[in-house]
Amino acid sequence: MTALTQREEQAVAAAHASPMLERTRAWSAVNSGTGNIDGLAQVAEMLARDFGALPGTLRLVAASAAERVGTDGSVSAVPHGQHLHLSVRPDAQRRLLLTGHMDTVYPADHPFQTLTDRPDGTINGPGVADMKGGLAVMLAALEAVEAVGCPIGYDVVINSDEETGSFSSAELIAATARGKLAALTYEPALPDGTLAGARGGTGNFSIVVRGRAAHAGRNPEDGRNAIVAAAALALALNAAKSPRLSVNPARIDGGGPNNVVPDLAVLRVNFRPKDLAEIDRARASIDTAVADVAAAHDVSIEVHGSFNRPPKPIDAGAQRLFDLVQSVGADMGLPIAWRDTGGVCDGNNIAAAGTPVIDTMGVRGGAIHSSDEYLIVDSLAERAALSTITILRLAENGL
């Protein structure tokens, strides 16, 4: 470290003293796939105990209602775990939001359940990088700024459904983001430390097509083939793609015996808009395609879903926040770079609430969402120091 104040050096020492590795191991040892409600409850209890040592008010928040469309076209509620919300010094002049998620992509019956220490200084395990290591970094930084008496206020939100779109936590995140000076989210950085810059948005839709069953040989003309209509709809939506809008018709559920004209199909489709104008164009394309296919094939069509994560541009506020983190890195002797990505996360929703955000303040690691997921152990201390100094400087100088 090259240009830190004495107070900053004291705070970094406090961050390094935090049991980040032990916490990461303990939290990652419990399966908390988004649908594993029991596992999420266990991890939430562990997080509440550890984050509860910070000053402020901590509560576990019940998930908001969310729904899914089954392969039979029925709509049902989706159970989710509770979300953690900690509020510290709500009346402070300057306040931050720090967010992360406790869920992983590995369900309770997934074969990837154990942690393995590798000789190259990495740990392979479910959620070690995405993002239980990031949660350990976040907590260490907050412990450090408290240790040196930093007066900044902050909210912490750790949700239980980020990996499936944050449908049950979006309202909580938006509410806590509004009015904050800045936000830090603890998704993993790339292995070399590169951060995510601008992000595209995403929208996921389940489109239910209902036709009419008939005998495929005796009276097929009386039937209305829902599979054919869904395929036509998939082609029509795919035609809306552009350099700034990707469209992925991903799956069609439905059908049955070969001798029956299918009366039900469910089309699953993902849109990735790079700006808000493309969301408007995509919505218009959906409306037009649905109307045209319904009329041409004499079927009924129900559209379920939304653009749940808007694009995240690098606006002036976000640029100032990136410049600050880059400056902190330079004073630590740590090069900080960022690049745009097509992936999405809660940072998209935070930016949409008007709050500048950097959403890859977590550990360095890689191969996330696979059985090769790994955490670079040395990055725990490095990234905790980066967050600690960033928070101190935001408290002192704002943006």
Disulfide bonds with the S-S distance in Angstrom:
none
